[in-house]
Amino acid sequence: MKILHISAECFPIAKVGGLADVVGALPKYQKNLGLTSSVVMPYYNNTFTQSNTFETVYNHYIALGHEYYHFKVLKLSNNQLGFDLFCIDIPDLLYTDFVYSNEDTKRFLAFQIATLDWVLKLTVKPDIMHVHDHHTGLIPFMMSYSFKYATLKNIPTVLTIHNAQYQGWFPHAHGGLIPPFNYENTGLLDWDGSINSLAAAIKCAWSVTTVSPTYMEELKLKANGLEALLHHESKKCKGILNGIDWNVWNPETDERLLKNYSKTTVISGKKANKKWLCKEFNLDVEKPLFIFIGRLVGEKGADLFPKIFKKALTENKISILLLGSGHTETETELAAIPKENFNTFIGYDEKLAHIMYAGADFLLMPSRVEPCGLNQMYSLRYGTVPIVNAIGGLKDTIIDIEKTAGFGIVHDGVTLGKVTSAITKATNYYYEKEFKKNLKKIMSIDYSWNNSAAAYVHLYESLKH
């Protein structure tokens, strides 16, 4: 079975968030199960594309309304990713040093049209077209209703919603940019008076998945306006938990770490990485180290971080290290916190992130919205105990230590009191005998893509029958 994943991001080519990690890992694990899985994405102007060799496999023009754009389909020459990578090169629109902007309607519509024009010409068509988020959400509609793609209408389409807050809205005045279709079908594009790419995908895809079972249920209650639609389409909706790439996230082989370690050497291995972190950021190595890695936005609870950190540092003998960036006001408030047992790295550094997972004792994830969450899975893999809010994928993956078979810290709600209480609970747990035993336990929890990839294979097979 041939699967074509279509996405705006894919690690390690271009990454903004967890979408890239999923699209960069799932095809490899599907290949292990006997599928031929490939990825098509935009050709950006970045370090990866500049430092790798691509060959042109298709060359043509697309029409975007009354404008024409030349495009190429480029294939990565080597097989370093473990799957075939194809990039859509539209120099006037996609060859940028950024992934997203405020003018993405034309960019991603052109990307989708070029992708379908290329698929039309393939001698062997994909068996499944798997689109990810709103950036590729018009593909199921165009395959079913645009006249030029009539020969593709019987290929099953799967939509995965990674984050329903972003939906790809644009006015109906731009509907003419979509390849011609019967305008009686305009209602399939519409939601609340505008064209909504994600809504169109939910309506038109053969199957809709989200990145965790709990997030699927949460979307029926809160989906930025799409609640009624998801209720209506619920029979074809399914939550499949994301996984992580155990080859990339492996403390035994991770070249970014100061010292590698396994379950049997977790105590000494984490101690070595923690020692480097504390020296680098002027923290006390003897105190439990709490970290946060991610965007400083309201969805992550970051607006409360300045108050949370001040209160937690006052009430507990701990250290806190933060890696991330986001709202300027939050960054400014964090910078004003005294650098005693506290420090930040504003920005992102992949190597530092890996060392932080390896060297920390606890990971903070007080998210208000977390469709799946990968950071908590990374931390388990590296023997770091997650502290999470009970929502989305966090609720599906972490069990509180006070419950049977528990191994993490779970709080219900994101308030100053609840998060700081969870930090105090974790601090007390750090000094219990069970804490070190738990590190080996959490490193054994399999949240790799093995189970998730198998679930997708089962879904694909059901659509082909």
Steps between C-alpha positions, in 0.01 A plus 500: 500500500635842397439790740569863414522735800447866410615756754639850548764368742721193532794443732789549434425709191281769656361502852279748682322261736397142567348461152853475359600226744193293413541527122873430529449182704171334401611408142807317635293289734241433229781381276599252773146360472532442127351822360662728246464835672620832355477868593435803281555849641597851384858570396620765743820704500667356809808318622371155407410583141822695448719220630335207319465391140165470326406370155214635292232237435227725359488845346189701406277802561197550720217748462400696808203696376633705209863468610740227395790368705779270393566213738725198534467183704838428656598166652766473770786315333613285793287284728622647827148551637386140464224599257469685169473877536351714225499881513282736300720786378304815410770769516259795502297368794660220701877551485517698822705483820177465701222241502200713596410864441197729496454443127474124478175458304667517159817324618336186633224492240770502231681223687186284508414559134855421387498182708176379342615597148808282556299209644278516189805422286633214713486163328441326833266702720508501882255264669440755778544879508567600861475876559608681815326810645340786312803577279407193293129494587362590157647190337209268596254755358693552177546126446125448529357810334752685279439385143868460410557249784202275420727198450624534859160502672511129587830525689418502873605810693591522867521826693696524824422800718807596698357828628144610428555859617649588161260438212621680187218749454471720191214694336277351233629773267816288467303183422583547133859403576383142555496294177148517346226298667119494501406803709209308645769340717619831645331412828764233558763774514300734718488529876356805670504715187853441375700226335643288779767255385486283810120484498507404131744220577283370784201494266674346199770265633406133516632480855603757762747434777635706783824445684349353818166345602433760771569790262238360262241512778615846610455635147132414512475746790758760399637521147510870419157487338510152345329316787170438319678382185709247692189370674332462161799317349582300814445159335808547285710660776757311708770598747836329441772591746820638351827329573863605509793382293697273733799512267530878528399519866724236652722584800725204423602632157410872506814679377383830648535381860799553726470139612286224357313262726253213514241388753774333703725809502227766514609646836862566403407601144246758606734630768772574242261690272348686794846602619574660162164680491541639851852621429394657169201680651631565852259266681545282809559139392387370840147636461227336292504656152171593333495591130259639243559464125258660256320809378426778748133532413170479684427150369806379694403691815802725450318821599506367859866395495645814664263467798531120511878505498530773764259320733653156441855627557393670823319195638741224387874443482511435125653621174307595185633523144288614204564462126260676264366823358168661426306793642732796552331601825556155650864500388550841666340386827713185507815706441416703812503193728826488704746247358525309824399139444335618177609560142367519146612447142271713286486340156541138401800269490448134409818379670417685820149355497637146491743570785220656704282191460799290606613715792173617654309332779156635404337641187229767535206484255212705647330522161148630455491342154712198407358289214756228561822634640836347418715664767357281774589192293854629441543559872384147587746358248783691675389417854354841584169509689227706326275741691191551282151644490233232445397593145539360148785261439648582840201334664539200268870446570577595863364332816543675835732336753217476752302268270558133421798459266557877515830657398445875444352807666154603374305812601148591395493856369749777432504747787780646708399286797456172316826516306711607798337230714602247235857632513504462879362147465778419253765651726391280789492197269859569392624409848301176527661159432241430230623791287817332371320168443243687295763629255568150367126437483419805291787431259333165423165651397463453125359813343684440175317503168471119497144482634384821333635401158316169526177685582539713186563190288177351633316823412644510148402138437144568614471782242621279216242226562 
